[in-house]
Amino acid sequence: MIEAKKKFGQNFLKDTTVVSKIIQSMPQNERKLVEIGPGLGDLTQELLKVKALVAYEVDEDLCVYLRKKYATDIDEGKLTLVRTDVLKQFEKGSLCEEPYDLVANLPYYIATTIILEALEDPNCKSMTVMIQKEVAEKFAALPKTKEFTSLAILAQSIGTAAILFDVSPESFEPQPKVVSSILKINKQKEFVEGKFSGLFESDEQLQRFKKYLRCSFQSPRKTWLRNISSEFDKSYVEEIMYEQSLPITIRPHEISVLSHHLLFKTLRLNDARKRSNATTE
């Protein structure tokens, strides 16, 4: 019997009802399918009934188990099992050479990093992933809520993010100490020829926008003006806020996704960085 390993953040999904709901929630199309962390293969088994699958697993013991359990599927080419750290695979490039949908029960400790990597993977077109509810809320949050952070802005800059349903700890073995949620992200902004149409002209601009967000949210309880003034000229920022009818006291989580993009674009176009920071990029 294989036991879950804490170092890999393993919590095996055993609830067949939850598995069925995940299958019903995933996109119905002809794209490739990728799973991260198949574990004991309960979700994998149902995914294979829908279409061929590429699964990434870091645990060698689980890989041995899965190779035996799905020997026929592997031989027939229905399942491609890759033993590797998925973050290392992202460093090399995409998880799949073709457009794909990601469906997975992600390890809590690296779920946020995986989602952010998948958001920037041009071949990943959607995600239906189970993660800690608290993290899911940050990706799906609406402006003016305390959960609204740079994670929500990034996800909603590229597509739509929504929590489909919650999953209780009793659905896993061993039971986690937190409630999980199924988060679905559909990428609506196509990544074409190295560009996000409509929002980012290049990957370089996306990276600069991420830097802008880090600056904007560096102290969430402070005003956006105070945060952003560490990087940009305060008097000019105040002028922009006046032009866009934003109160001086507004905090970063109170600014909409679109307004954050307008502020970023205006600051960049006018090169309003402080002189001491002007040569940092």
Secondary structure, DSSP 4 states (H G I P E B T S, - for coil): -PPP-GGGT--EE--HHHHHHHHHHS--SSSEEEEE--TTSHHHHHHTTTS-EEEEE--HHHHHHHHHHTHHHHHTTSEEEEES-HHHHHHHS-SSSS-EEEEEE--GGGHHHHHHHHHH-TTEEEEEEEEEHHHHHHHHPPTTSTT-SHHHHHHHHHEEEEEEEEE-GGGEESPPSS-EEEEEEEE-S-EETTEETTTBSSHHHHHHHHHHHHHHTSSTTS-HHHHHTTTB-HHHHHHHHHHTT--TT--GGGS-HHHHHHHHHHHHHTT-B-GGGTT--
